[in-house]
Amino acid sequence: MKYVVVSGGVISGIGKGVLASSTGMLLKTLGLKVTSIKIDPYMNIDAGTMSPLEHGECFVLNDGGETDLDLGNYERYLNVTLTRDHNITTGKIYSHVIARERKGDYLGKTVQIVPHLTNAIQDWIERVAKVPVDDTGLEPDVCIIELGGTVGDIESAPFVEALRQFQFRVGRENFCLIHVSLVPLIHGEEKTKPTQAAIKDLRSLGLVPDMIACRCARVLEKSTIEKIAMFCHVGPEQVVNVHDVNSTYHVPLLLLEQKMIDYLHDRLNLTSIELSEEDVEKGGHLLKKWKATTGNFDSSMDTVKIALVGKYTNLKDSYLSVIKALEHSSMMCRRKLEIKWVEATDLEPEMQEADKEKFHFAWKEVTTADGILVPGGFGTRGTEGMILAARWARENKIPYLGVCLGLQIATIEFTRDILDIKDGNSTEFVTDLPDEQQVVVYMPEVDKENMGGTMRLGLRPTYFQEGTEWSRIRKLYGNADSVEERHRHRYEINPEFVDRLESHGLVFVGKDESNKRCEILELQNHPYYVATQYHPEYTSKVLDPSKPFLGLVAASANILDDVIAGKYRIQDEHTDF
């Protein structure tokens, strides 16, 4: 097993996740099987109880693991399926060590950070790195490990020490460290001192970088690269310039141009890994597909405008998977994507009194959009604004996609306006609703006391109902009888309302295995009015866009029928996909 560790210095949020994903993707183009592990040094067991405004979105895996958003980057770039154990947190590690201590596994020893905690981290990495994550079912060849946070932080110290020890456990030719650092521009001058200081700190902790990935707004001057190489004790070929590009999907190609893969090939002795001709050919095709995809992004001329009506728009990372799913779909449709960010509360009548300018601007964004998206979320804030946006889409034949909360919003709006239940709502928003107004209810099997990991989580099947051959979302799924998608919710549509809703044209075309829980709704006689209880954005891939999102973008661009017919495909000389 080869290990590539990606760490970061100077500031957080510098792009370690994209660099780690891009490095893994390049290794896959050689025909290698690649997996990824993310280390998060916070005390939480997982990301499930964190506010999206605190830490960005919570990404959900097939096994129901609620993890850091960077695992979504890994799955999207590498086309792999990870597990909850691929996200290591301080909370998980301490819980693991304390549980072992309580069982007496340490045979009376004084349990300490070194060696017990650091050994537990190393053992965890080695165990999880061997878990098959792709359709081959085979053990991976390379594991990319991203160390979250910034080197030098107190909470990162045990993990840095564990990785320092780990390089000797696995051997030099099996361990490579890439450190991501910032080169800021001050009055047009590229400043190298922050990077020098970061590498000095890293070396003082016992880790020596093999490559330094320098983030900068522009292409670095040759003299800057040479200066970093000299003062950081590496060769110029070991300094990679990761400058700003018009899409993160260009980063793998940017690294390829700078011969990163050649350096890693020699540094990790990748020739020692036996690859079949089929593996090598598959890797070559992957690179050609990726270039074709990014070419679609660059050559797109027409723009498609999607209004994202949400409640966490102040931190756009709260909707990272949604953004990526829209990007994947727009590239497939050969359109430039313009997301119009609309804070849902700004659409509500009260805002007209509080801030008339903000109110009118929000409604201008919604009414001029080609399509409207209402994503997931929790709590009552902004829900009335979302309901108004859903009504606008329904009445004006504007393509609409609702995800999780967005499905519940669409149903509440329809119930109020078409079924004339004016006070219809969700028991999440109004806890003392009369039975006849409970459009959305708490799922009976869900724990109401404990918040962490107690929702309906992970990959679950949805079955298309009889008589839904007309359904556009079903056609996008290839006329399948069922689909499997990832869930994360506590509330569901009240089954008591389903027959009345369907009699007026709001059809639940997909339901769960019990045939009672509503999973997909679609409005008849509308260009595209679809909502899902599950989160299709979690399974969207760069080269295989999520079908509900693809439908929204295609309908918004007036090419949905062509997309369903298969006329929009990215081609290379070997493959259509």
N, C-alpha and C positions, 0 to 999 in steps of 0.2 A: 504494500500500500504506500502510495506517495501522498504526502500532505503539503498543501500550500496554505499558509496562514496569511491572512490579510488583517493588518492592524492600522490604526489611525492616530494622527497627532495633530496638534495645534488647536483644532476645533472639532466639535461633533457635527454630524450631518454633512460630512465632506464628500460622501459618495463611495464609501467602502463597499456597500451592498452591490452597487452597479459594477464596480471594478471586480469584485469577487465573482459575480455572475458572468461577466464578460470573459474573465480568465477561464472559468469553467467551460463556457461555451466554446472558446478557442481550443481547449484541450479535447473537447468532444469532436471537433473537426478533424482531429488526428485519428479518430476511431476509438478513443478511450471511453471507458464508462466512468462517469463523474458523479459524485455526490457532494452534499454541502452540509455544514453544521454552523449554526449561529450561536455565539456565546453572548448572553445579555447579563451584565453584572448587577441588575437590580434585584431586590429582595423578593419581589412577587414570584409566586410559583409560575405564573404565566401571564400573558397580556390580557386575559379575559375580563378582569375587573377594572382595567384602566380606561379612563375617558379618552376618546379619540383625540380630544384637544390636548391631552397630556402627552401621548406617546405615538400619535398617528393611529392608523387603523389596526384593528386586531385581525390577523389573517387566520383562517380556519382550514385545517387539513382534513384529509379523508377520514382519519381516525378520530376526528373531533377535537384534536389539539388546537388550543387557542394560542397563537404564537406571534412573534415579532413580524412586522410587515416584510422584512428582508427575505423571509422564507418564500414569500410570494415571488420576489425577484428570481430566486433560484429555480423555482418550479417553472416560471414562465420562460426563462432563458434556456434552461437545461432540459426541459420537457421530462421532468422526473416527478415522482410522487413521494414526498417526505413524510416523516412521522413526528409525533409530538416530541420524541426523544432527540430529534435533530435540532431542537432549540433548548440549549442549556442555560439555566438561570441560576443566580446565587441561591434563590429560594429552593430550587430543586436539589441542588448539590448539598446544601446544609441539611435539608430534610432527609436526604438519602444517608448522609453520614450519621446524623443523630439517630435515625431508625436502626442503623447497624450497631451503634453504640448501645442502644437500649436492649438489643437482642444479645449483647455480649460478644459480638463478632471480633472485637479488638482485644479480647482476652486480658482485660484488666489494664491495658495500656492507657496512659494519659492521652486523650484524643486531641490532636493539635492541627493547626492549619497545614504545617509541614511536619510529617509527610502525609497525614491521613486525608486531609481535604484535597491536596494537590494530586495525590495518587488516585483519589476517586474521580477527579476531573479527567486525568489521563486514561483511566480505565473506561470511563464513559465514552470518550472520544474514540478509542480503539474499537469498542463494542459496536457503537452506532455506525461508524465508518464502513463496517462490513455488511450492513443491511442492504439488500438489493432494492433499488429505487426506480428502475426502468423496466421496460417490457421484456428484457432479456431474462430477468429473474436471477442474474448472476451478481457476484460480489463486485463492487466498483474497483476501478484501478487507482483513482485519484480522489482525495477528499479535500474540498476547499473549506477552510475554517475561518470564519469572520469573527474577530474579537470586537465586540461592540464597545461603545464609549471611546474615551481617549486615553492613550497610554499615559500613565502618571496619576490617573484618578485613584483614590483610595479603594473604591469598590472593585477595581480591575486587578488589584495587586495579586490575589491568589491565582487568578487565571494566567497572568503574565508569568508568575513563578512556575505554574504547572507547565506552561508551554516551553519555558526555559529548560526544564527537566526533560520534557517530551522530546526535544530535538536529539538528546543523547540516547533516549530509550529506543527511538526508531532508526537512528543513524543519519549522518549528514546527507547522504545522497537521496534520502527519503523525506527530507524536510526542507522547505523553502519559505522564506518570509518576505512578503511584499508590504512595505509601509507606505500608507497614503498620507501625504502632507500638503499643506497649503503654501502656495507662493502668491502672496497678495501683491496687488499693484498699488503703489503709493505715488501719486502724481506722475503716473506713466512708467515708473521704475519697478522692475521685478525684484522683490525683496526675498533674499534667501535665508536670512537669519532665523525666522521661525522654523524652517525645515532643519537647519543646522542644530538648533536647540532641541527639537523633537528627536532627532537621531541620537544626539548626545544622551538624552534621557533614556531612550530605548536601549542603547548600549550599556548604560550604567545598571540596567536591570538584567543584563545577561543575554539579550537578544540582538543579533547582528542582522541588519536587513540585507537581503540578496538583491532586492530591487526597491527603488524609491519611485513611487508614482506621484508626480507633482501636479496637483490641481491648480489651474490658473485660468483666468478669463480669456487669455489669448495664447497663441503659440509661443513657447519659450524661446528666447534667443539662445544661440549656441553658447555664448559666453556664460549665460546663467546655468545651463546644464553642466558645463565644465566646472563652474565654481561649486555647484552642489556636489558634484562627483569628488572634487578635490577635498573639500572640507568634511565630507561625510564618509570618506575612505571607501569609495566604490568606483568602478569604471564608468565612463560616460554611457556605455551601452546598457548599464544597469539603472539609468535614470530615464523614466518614462514620462513623457509629457501628455497629461490628460487634460487638454484644454477644452473649453466650452464648444459643444457642437450642437447642431439644430435638433438632434434627437439622441436620447441615450442609446438607441439601437445602433448608432454609429460607433459606439465605444469599442466593441470587439474589433471592428475593422481598423479603428485608430491604433489599437494595441498591436494588431497584426502588422500594420505598416512599419511599426517601430521594432519589429522582430522580437517581440516578447516571447512568442512561442518558440523561437530558435534558442533563446537563452534558457527557457525552462526545459527544453528538450535535453540540452547538455547538462544543466545543473542537476536535474533529477534522474539523469540516465534513463530516459524513457524508452530507449532501445531495448532495455532489459524486459519490457512488457511485451509478451507475444500477442500479436494481433493477426486476425485472419484477413484475407483479401476482402471479404465481405464487410468487415468492420472498417477498414480503410476507405473502401468505396462509399460506405454509408456516411462517413465523416466528410468526405469530399462533397457529396451531394448536399449535406447540411450547410456547408459554407456557401455553396452556390445559391441555395434557397434564401439564406440570410442576406446575401448581396442583392438578390432580386427583390426581397421585401423592403430593404432600405432604399433601393432604387425607386420602388413605388412611392415611398414617402417623399423622396426628393422631386420626383417628376409630377406629383399631383398638382393640378391647376385649380380645379373647382373646390370650393370650401363648403363644408357642412357644419352648421351651427347647432350645438346641443346645449339647451339650458339645463344645468344641473341645479335642481332646487333642493337644497339640503339645510342642515342645521349646524354643521361643523365646518362651514366654508372658510372660516378664518385660518384654519390649518388644513391646507389642501391634501397633505399626507393622510388625513382622516379618510380620504376616498381614493387611496392610491390604486387599489385593484380595479376600481371602477374606471379611473382615468386610463389605466393600461388597457382594460378591455375595450374602451372606446378607441384608443389608439390602434390596437390590433385590428379592429373592425374597419377603421377609416383607411388603414394601409391596404387592406384587402379590397376595399371599395374604390381605391385610388382617389381619395378625397383628402384635402387638408382639413384637419379637425380644429374647430374653434369652440372651446368650452366657455359658455357664459355662466359665470358663478353667481347664483342667486341665493341669498340668505332668506330662508322661508319666511321668517318673521317680517321681513320687509314688504311682503305681499299682503299682509293682513290690514284690515281697515284702520286699526288703531295706529298704524305707522303713518297713515295719511295725516293724522293730527300731530303726531310727534315729530315727524321729519318728512315733509311733503316731497322734497327733492329725492330722498332715498326711495320713497314709495313709488314714485313715478319712474325712476330709473329701473327699479326691479321689474316693474310691469312691462317696461319697454323691452327689457332683455327677454322676458318670457314670450311676449307677443310677436317678437321679430325672429324667434328661434325657428329652425327647421324641425326640431324635435325636442321633446321634454323628457327628462329623467328625474325620477324621485327615488333616491337610494335608501338604504337602511338607516336605522337610527333608533334611539330609545328616548322615552319621556315625551311630555305633551308640548314642549316649546316648539313653535313653528308649524305644528301640524295643521292648523287652520289655513295657513298660507299654502301648504302642500295640497290641501283639498281644493283650494281655488285654482291652483295650477293644473291639477288633474281635470277639473271641470272645463277649463279653457281648452285643454287638449282634446277632451271628448267632444265638446260641442262644436269645435272648429276643425275637426278632422286632422289634428296635428299628431304625428306619430308620438306615442307615449310608451315608456317602459318604467314600470314600478318594480323595485327590488325589496323584498321582505316588508318593511314598513310601507314601501310604495304600493304593494299589493293591497294592504289593509286600507291605505288612504283612498285608493281608487274604489274600493268596495264601499267604504263609508260615504264617499261623495255620491256614488250611484244610488245608494240606499236613501240618502236624504233627498236627492233631486227627482229620481224616477219612481221610487217606491213611496215617496212623500212621508218618510219617517224623519221629520225635521231635526230631531235631537239624537238621531242614531250616532253611535260613537264606539270607542274602544274602552274596555274596562281598565286599560292601562292609563288612559287619560282622565277618565271619570270613574272613580272606584264604586260609587253608589248608584250606578245606572239601573233603571228598571229593566226587567227581563226583555221586554219588547223593544228596547233600544240598544241591546248589547250585540252590536254587529261583529265586534272582535272580542274574543274572550281568552282568558288564561288557560293554557293547556293543562288538563287535569293531572297529568303525570309529572309535572315539573315542580321541583322544590321551590317553595316560596320564601324559605328562610335563608338558605345559603346561596350566594351569588356566583361563586367561582365554579365554572365547569358544570353548571346544572341546567343549562338550556338544552334544547333539542339541537344536537351538534353533529357535524360530520356528514359523510357521504350516505345518502339514502335514495331509494328509488322513487320515481314518479311515473305513474301509468296513465297514458292517454286514454280517454274514455271513448266508448263506442259512439259512432256518428260524428267524429271530429275530423274526418278526412279533409274538410274544408279549411281547417286551422292552418294559418300561415306559420305559426311557431312550430307546429308539428312538422310541416314541410321543411322548415329550416333544419330540423333535427333529422332530416332524411326519411320522413314518414315512419319513424320508429314507433314501436309499441310502448316503449318505456325509455326513460333516461335516468342517469344517476348524477346528482348534483349535491353540493355541500350546503348544509343548513346551519343557521344560528338564530334561533328565535324562541321566545317564551309564549307568544300569543298567536292565535289562529282565527280564521273566519268561523263564526258561529254556524254550525251545520244547519241550524233551524232556518236560516235565511236563504240557503242555496237554491231551493226550488223556485222561490219567488224572484230571486235575482236572474236566474237562467230563463225564466218565462218572459223576461223583458230584454233578453239579448246579451246579458253579461254571463258568459258561459265559462264554467270551470272545466277546462279541457283536460287538465291533469290533476290526478289525486293520488294519495299515498296508497300503500298496500291494503289498508282497511277500507278504502273506497269512501271515506268520510272526510278526511283532512284535505283541504283545498290547497293545491300546489301551484297551478298555473291558471290564470284567468285570461280570457280574450273576448273583446267586444266585437260582436258581429257587425257587419256593414260599416267598418271603419278601416282606413288604410293600414294602421298598425297601432292597436291599443292592447298591450300585453303587460302582464305583471306576473312575477314569480315569488312564491314564499321563500324559496331557496335563494342562494347568492351565486348566480352563474359567473360572476366576475372572478371568483376564486379559482376556477378551472380554465380560464382563458389563457391561451398561449400565444406567443409572438407569431408562430407559424400556423396556429389553429385557433382563430378567434371564437369567443363565446357566442353561441347561436342567438340568444335573445338580444345581445348587444349588437351583433352583426345585423339582425333584423331592424333594430332601431336606426342605425346609421344608414343602412340601405334604403329604408322607407323614407328617411329624412332627405336622402339624396335622389329620391324618385327612381330607384333602380332595384327595388325589392324583388320584383318578378324575375329580373335578369339574374340576380344573385341566387334565388331559389332554383332557377334553371341551370345554374352552374357556369354562367358566362363570365363571372368574375373570379379568376384564379390567377395566382402568381405562378409563373412558369420559369423553369430553367431548361437547359438543353436535354435534361433527362426526365424531369418530373413535373406533372401538374399537381397542385395541391390547393 
